[in-house]
């Protein structure tokens, strides 16, 4: 299996699992502001990718895209953990505990041979009043796992999704450039999957 095929397979399998964040604000935004040109792309239906300004080898990425659905419905799809296997093609998800708006969620990823299944338990803090949530890894074979999602209304049936994440699936000898490649692919895929799910329902 070539590195390109492996990267594509990993991107598909891990896309949903990296969804489980306090929304970034402009004055403290590590990705910088969205330019007028980028916003024009987003308004046309594109999903743009921004990279955190850092010298670290493993990058933090943010995808920004729009969904033609009410913001509350989009937020509900991103937080419907019982349906994550269906929406995001995960092998399994389970809510282990819930205390108010803080959940511990376990996700299992079915990755191609010879890697095999990887899993993570994450703590997720929901902020339904701002249509946002944050998550971070507690334990699992996935070594690094954190991110944020914020859904911003743009109209009655349109919203803009900001999805930032950083993850390391813990695959031995996997170089940082390949990890960055699949992260760069998986974030927009997650927004596309929610678009497809909502359009089909």
MARTOR-995389 format. One record per atom (N, C-alpha, C): x, z, y. Coordinates in steps of 0.02 Angstrom, whole numbers, padded with zeros to 5 digits, always signed. Each point is the difference from the previous one (the first is absolute). Layout:
XZY...
END
This chain:
+00042+00000-00059-00042+00000+00059+00044+00000+00062-00011-00047+00046+00041-00004+00060-00018+00056+00048+00045+00013+00048-00014+00052+00048-00061-00017+00043-00011-00065+00013-00058-00019+00041-00065+00014-00038-00002-00015-00065-00060+00013-00040-00012+00075-00006+00055+00037-00011-00006+00072-00005-00027+00030+00065+00025-00025+00057-00022+00025+00064-00075-00013+00009-00023-00060-00019-00071-00017+00007-00043+00044-00045+00023+00012-00062-00038+00042-00046-00004+00072+00026+00054+00025+00025+00001+00068+00027-00046+00005+00060+00001-00050+00043-00042+00001+00060-00073+00004-00019-00022-00039-00050-00069+00001-00021-00019+00067-00030+00044+00027-00042-00017+00062-00035+00001+00060+00046+00044+00001+00050+00009+00059+00041-00043-00002+00063-00029-00057+00015-00037-00007+00063-00052+00055+00010-00042+00012-00050-00051+00051+00008+00025+00070+00002+00053+00014-00038+00023+00069-00005+00030+00025+00065+00023-00043+00041+00029+00023+00064-00053+00009+00053-00060+00020-00022-00056+00010+00046-00026+00072+00000+00031+00040-00016-00033+00065-00009+00031+00050+00047+00054+00128+00347+00021-00051+00038-00030+00014+00066+00030+00024+00026-00023+00005+00068+00015-00066+00034-00048-00031+00034+00012-00065+00029+00055+00001+00052+00041-00055-00003+00055-00005+00048-00027-00017+00069+00026+00032+00051-00019-00015+00069+00055-00040+00034-00018-00037+00051+00047-00047+00032+00063+00034+00024-00006+00060+00031+00058+00031+00029+00050+00025-00052-00022+00008-00063+00045+00025-00051+00003-00049-00059-00020-00061+00012-00007-00049-00053+00069-00027-00021+00022+00012-00062+00066-00023-00022+00002-00076-00010-00058-00033+00000-00002-00072-00010-00002-00039+00066-00010+00035+00054-00008-00034+00064-00072-00023+00010-00014-00026+00057-00068-00022+00015-00013-00069-00029-00063-00017-00006-00019-00067-00023-00001-00047+00060+00037-00054-00006+00004-00048+00056-00064-00040+00006-00008-00033+00057-00059-00044+00009-00001-00055-00052+00058-00027-00017+00005-00053-00050-00022+00026-00069+00023+00060-00018-00019+00029-00064-00075+00015-00002-00027+00025+00056-00072+00014+00002-00040-00064-00007+00024-00054+00029-00035-00065-00007-00001-00021-00074+00056+00011-00035+00003-00015-00072-00051+00042-00039-00003+00065+00017-00046+00045-00034-00072-00022+00013-00015-00020+00062-00068-00021+00018-00019-00064-00038+00050-00040-00019-00014-00062-00039-00010+00015-00074+00012+00062-00021-00008+00018-00070+00064+00012-00038+00058-00010+00033+00064+00014-00032+00011+00075-00006+00044+00019-00046+00022+00069-00006+00074+00001+00017+00018+00036+00052+00070+00001+00021+00036+00059-00032+00066-00006-00007+00041+00053-00027+00051+00021+00053+00005+00064+00011+00051+00028+00044+00046+00045-00040+00063+00003+00021+00050+00040-00035+00023+00056+00045+00004+00060-00028+00023+00058+00038+00071-00012+00027+00011+00021+00061+00066-00006+00030+00044+00056-00026+00039-00015-00053+00043+00049-00032+00059-00035-00033+00054+00037-00009+00058-00027-00035-00002+00016-00074-00051+00035-00024-00005+00016-00071-00010-00064-00041+00029+00000-00059-00006-00059-00044-00072-00011-00022-00035+00053-00018-00070-00005-00021-00044+00006+00062-00036-00053+00015-00038-00004+00062-00071+00027-00007-00027+00015+00058-00070+00021+00007-00036-00059+00032-00052-00025-00032-00036-00059+00024-00070+00018+00024-00026-00041+00046-00070+00007+00020-00033-00068+00000-00058-00003-00031-00041-00060+00001-00059+00013+00047-00017-00051+00039-00057+00005+00046-00043-00062-00011-00063+00011-00014-00046-00055-00011-00071+00021+00013-00044-00049+00006-00070+00014+00014-00044-00011-00061-00055+00036-00003-00049-00007-00053-00068-00009+00033-00036-00052-00022-00066-00014+00029-00053+00043-00035+00000+00064+00019-00048+00048-00026+00002+00061+00046-00053+00040+00000+00000+00061+00042+00058+00045-00019+00030+00032+00050+00059+00042-00011-00013+00055-00051-00059+00032+00004-00016+00054-00047-00001-00024-00072-00024-00062-00010-00002-00027-00067+00070-00016-00026+00043-00023+00044+00069-00015-00020+00037+00065-00017-00010+00051+00041+00031+00065-00015-00025+00027-00067-00064-00009-00014-00028+00023-00063+00032-00036-00059+00015-00064+00007+00032-00038-00054+00071+00025-00012+00037+00013+00053+00068+00024-00007+00004+00071-00028-00055+00037+00001+00000+00069-00025-00046+00009-00060-00019-00054-00032-00043+00003-00060+00045+00002-00061+00029+00058-00015+00051+00006-00052-00027-00015-00069-00064+00013-00012-00029-00016-00065+00001-00075-00015+00001-00040+00053-00002-00073-00009+00068-00033+00014+00052+00040+00009+00067-00029+00011+00022-00047-00056-00012+00017-00064+00020-00048-00053-00033-00068+00009-00063+00000+00020-00036-00063+00011+00025-00036+00063+00005+00037+00055+00017-00032+00064+00074-00019+00003+00044+00047-00021+00072-00010+00009+00038-00014-00064-00037-00010-00056+00030-00020-00064+00049+00052-00027-00017+00064+00008+00040+00053-00030-00023+00012-00071+00042+00031-00039-00018+00016-00069-00048+00060-00002+00012+00048+00046-00041+00061-00001+00008+00038+00065-00053+00031+00024+00005+00049+00055-00045+00058-00017+00020+00059+00024-00039+00060-00013+00010+00050+00057-00055+00026+00026+00005+00053+00049+00009+00066-00037+00059+00031+00007+00016+00061-00036-00030+00062+00034-00002+00000+00067-00029+00056+00035-00020-00022+00070-00046+00038+00029-00022-00016+00068-00018+00066+00035+00029+00010+00059-00016+00057+00041-00013-00026+00071-00064-00004+00017-00019-00031+00063+00020-00073+00001+00039-00020+00049+00022-00069+00006+00070-00012-00027+00026+00047-00040+00066-00008-00031-00010-00009-00075+00025-00056-00026-00008-00017-00070+00069-00007-00033+00004+00018-00063+00057-00018-00042-00024-00055-00047+00032-00058+00003-00022-00058-00038+00057-00024-00045-00015-00013-00063+00049-00026-00047-00016-00074-00012+00052-00042+00005-00008-00072-00012+00051-00023-00052-00022-00043-00045+00043-00028-00051+00004-00075+00011+00061-00026+00002+00012-00072+00010+00022-00031-00065-00031-00053-00019+00020-00037-00060+00050-00054+00021+00064+00013-00007+00052-00048+00019+00023-00040-00060+00027-00059+00012+00020-00043-00056+00059+00028-00040+00004-00022-00063+00057+00017-00042+00063-00028+00032+00056+00033-00002+00014+00061-00038-00009+00064+00041-00032-00004+00058-00005+00059+00043-00051+00050-00028-00059-00024-00015-00053+00044-00026-00035+00038+00056-00047+00041-00020-00042+00036+00048+00040+00047+00044-00020+00004+00063+00028+00049+00047-00060+00038+00029+00011+00062+00020-00055+00040+00025+00022+00042+00059-00049+00023+00038+00013+00043+00058-00061+00044+00012+00013+00061+00020-00052+00043+00027+00015+00009+00074-00050-00014+00041+00011+00004+00072-00051+00045+00033+00019+00028+00057-00045+00039+00041-00025-00045+00056-00065-00004+00007-00031-00043+00049-00041+00042+00049+00013-00009+00064-00038+00035+00052-00046-00050+00035-00064+00007-00011-00049-00046+00030-00020+00024+00070-00007-00047+00046-00024+00014+00067-00058-00048+00014-00058+00013-00030-00056-00047+00008-00023-00009+00072+00011+00051+00042-00021-00005+00070+00040-00053+00037+00061-00014-00022+00041-00053+00031+00009-00059-00046-00035-00001-00057+00004-00054-00049+00074-00012-00020+00034+00055-00016+00071-00005-00018+00015+00050-00055+00057-00009-00034+00024+00048-00048+00074-00007-00010+00031+00054-00025+00071-00001-00016+00010+00022-00072+00055-00020-00029+00015+00021-00068+00075+00008-00009+00019+00043-00048+00070+00008-00018+00005+00022-00073+00056-00018-00029+00012+00015-00071+00011+00074-00011-00030+00025-00056+00013+00068-00023+00046-00001-00060-00016-00043-00049+00039-00005-00061-00014-00067-00033+00043-00017-00049-00012-00061-00038+00064-00039-00012-00006-00054-00039+00057-00043-00013+00013-00047+00058-00048-00007+00045+00012-00034+00063+00037+00049+00045+00057-00021+00028+00044+00047+00033-00016+00013+00073-00027-00051+00034-00017+00008+00071-00065-00035+00012-00044+00033+00040-00068-00024+00004-00035+00033+00059-00002-00033+00057-00037+00028+00056-00025-00056+00045-00051+00016+00039-00027-00051+00044-00059+00023+00040-00026-00045+00040-00058+00012+00042-00045-00062+00002-00064+00013+00009-00048-00054+00013-00045+00022+00056-00011-00046+00047-00047+00012+00054-00044-00062+00007-00066+00011+00004-00048-00054+00008-00029+00007+00071+00008-00053+00040-00021+00002+00070-00058-00050+00011-00058+00023+00021-00057-00046+00011+00017-00050+00055-00019-00063-00012+00008-00053+00050-00067-00030+00020-00052+00023-00033-00068-00024+00012-00044+00028-00055-00066-00014+00002-00045+00027-00051+00018-00019-00071+00027-00061-00009+00018-00024-00067+00071-00027-00003+00045+00033+00036+00070-00021+00001+00043+00061+00015+00056+00005-00037+00047+00054+00013+00071-00023-00013+00048+00038+00026+00070-00015-00010+00032+00057-00039+00037-00018-00053+00030+00049-00045+00075+00002+00012+00026+00061+00008+00071+00012+00007+00022+00039-00062+00041-00032-00041+00020+00030-00064+00077+00003-00002+00027+00060+00006+00073+00010-00003+00017+00038-00063+00053-00020-00035+00019+00033-00062+00073-00009-00015+00025+00047-00040+00068-00005-00026-00001+00028-00070+00027-00037-00048-00002+00024-00069+00060-00024-00040+00018+00040-00050+00053-00017-00047-00028+00015-00069-00015-00051-00041-00030+00011-00066+00047+00033-00051+00063+00010+00019+00046+00035-00045+00023-00042-00059+00010-00064+00012+00024-00045-00052+00077-00002+00003+00034+00021-00054+00073+00002+00002+00031-00067+00019+00051+00004+00041+00041-00058+00020-00038-00052+00041-00059+00017+00025-00037-00047+00041+00027+00004+00071+00028-00055+00027+00032+00002+00066-00051+00009+00056+00024+00027+00056-00044+00013+00057-00033-00064+00026+00037-00057-00001-00029-00061+00027-00061-00022-00041+00002+00013-00066-00057-00019-00042-00059+00048+00010+00016+00064+00008-00052+00048+00017-00034-00018+00066+00040-00019+00049-00028-00021+00064-00043-00061-00007+00020-00046-00043-00039-00062-00008-00069+00014-00028-00005+00042-00051-00067+00011-00027-00042+00043+00046+00031+00047+00037-00039+00038+00049-00028-00047+00054+00040-00048+00020-00021-00048+00051-00059-00042-00025-00004-00009-00066-00055-00039-00030-00062+00043-00013+00011+00062-00022-00057+00039-00023-00045+00024+00057+00027+00012+00059-00043+00027+00053-00054-00050+00021+00018-00063+00016-00054-00047+00016-00046-00013-00059+00026+00003-00062-00042-00010-00059-00055+00053-00003+00016+00061+00020-00050+00054-00002-00056-00014+00050+00017-00024+00059-00052-00017+00049-00042-00059-00026+00032-00049-00030-00036-00057-00028-00048+00022-00055+00022+00047-00042-00043+00023-00055-00063+00035+00026+00007+00038+00055-00059+00032+00029-00045-00054+00030+00029-00050+00032-00041-00055+00026-00040-00031-00057+00033-00016-00055-00033-00033-00056-00053+00045-00030+00015+00064-00008-00048+00047-00028-00063+00005+00043+00008+00005+00065-00058+00007+00044-00040-00065+00005+00034-00056-00002-00035-00064+00003-00041-00013-00063+00022+00031-00056-00035-00011-00064-00056+00050-00011-00006+00049+00045-00051+00053-00010-00048+00001+00060
END
